[in-house]
Amino acid sequence: MDILERTWEVQDRMEKGVTERLRSNKYSRVLKMSVKPTHDEFIKTLQVSFVGMLLIGALGFAIYKMWVGMLDLIDTYLVDLIHLL
């Protein structure tokens, strides 16, 4: 048997196994029932995702600014402390 034929045989066996597992899997029913979203559903999903990303970004930016401000206060305090010594 040629190496190429053997490779094709192994690949076919692997693909067949994946297909059979998907058909018998409990998730296959959900995939079969799923439908393409309407334009309005898609737009609403985009809007909700965008608002979520903005909120997470704003929270991260606020934490960053608080951290930088805290480091500036510590730096100022240490410089004043060193000048006093």
Phi and psi in degrees as a GROMACS rama.xvg file:
@    title "Ramachandran Plot"
@    xaxis  label "Phi"
@    yaxis  label "Psi"
@TYPE xy
-71.8059  149.764  ASP-2
-62.0314  -35.3143  ILE-3
-66.4676  -41.8248  LEU-4
-64.1743  -41.8062  GLU-5
-63.1851  -41.2781  ARG-6
-62.2036  -44.911  THR-7
-62.6144  -38.5344  TRP-8
-64.2639  -44.482  GLU-9
-64.6878  -42.8068  VAL-10
-63.4276  -43.4109  GLN-11
-61.227  -41.4923  ASP-12
-63.7709  -41.2788  ARG-13
-65.5602  -44.4864  MET-14
-65.0663  -38.6084  GLU-15
-64.4913  -40.2587  LYS-16
-64.14  -41.2723  GLY-17
-65.0739  -43.6351  VAL-18
-62.3829  -43.7866  THR-19
-65.8236  -38.241  GLU-20
-66.41  -37.8228  ARG-21
-66.8073  -38.1694  LEU-22
-67.8192  -37.7811  ARG-23
-90.8059  -4.47841  SER-24
-76.6532  150.521  ASN-25
-68.8641  -20.2442  LYS-26
-80.1433  -18.2661  TYR-27
-63.5757  -32.6655  SER-28
-64.0864  -40.6931  ARG-29
-65.3838  -42.571  VAL-30
-64.3904  -36.4186  LEU-31
-69.2929  -33.7341  LYS-32
-81.1748  -17.803  MET-33
-70.0488  146.236  SER-34
-129.063  162.388  VAL-35
-69.2266  133.489  LYS-36
-68.8793  152.25  PRO-37
-72.8346  170.177  THR-38
-60.9785  -42.6391  HIS-39
-64.7878  -41.4225  ASP-40
-63.6556  -40.4243  GLU-41
-64.9389  -44.0315  PHE-42
-63.4234  -42.7867  ILE-43
-62.986  -39.8844  LYS-44
-63.8091  -41.9168  THR-45
-62.094  -43.157  LEU-46
-63.317  -46.3129  GLN-47
-63.3793  -41.5848  VAL-48
-64.0168  -41.6087  SER-49
-64.2673  -44.2776  PHE-50
-62.9951  -40.6288  VAL-51
-62.1429  -42.9277  GLY-52
-64.7396  -39.1866  MET-53
-63.0949  -43.1797  LEU-54
-64.1915  -43.6533  LEU-55
-65.7908  -40.6073  ILE-56
-64.397  -42.4927  GLY-57
-64.2455  -40.6709  ALA-58
-62.937  -44.5619  LEU-59
-62.9373  -40.6185  GLY-60
-65.4703  -40.5925  PHE-61
-63.3526  -42.975  ALA-62
-63.0031  -41.6288  ILE-63
-60.8864  -47.3135  TYR-64
-64.9066  -38.906  LYS-65
-64.0338  -40.819  MET-66
-64.5291  -45.1245  TRP-67
-64.6964  -42.0364  VAL-68
-62.5652  -40.0165  GLY-69
-65.5409  -40.402  MET-70
-66.0078  -37.1393  LEU-71
-64.1766  -40.9103  ASP-72
-63.8784  -43.182  LEU-73
-63.4322  -42.5344  ILE-74
-62.5821  -45.572  ASP-75
-62.6255  -42.8133  THR-76
-62.5741  -43.3018  TYR-77
-67.1214  -38.9505  LEU-78
-64.1264  -44.4767  VAL-79
-62.9421  -39.2087  ASP-80
-64.9887  -40.1928  LEU-81
-67.4628  -38.9916  ILE-82
-67.093  -29.4624  HIS-83
-72.7194  -28.6037  LEU-84
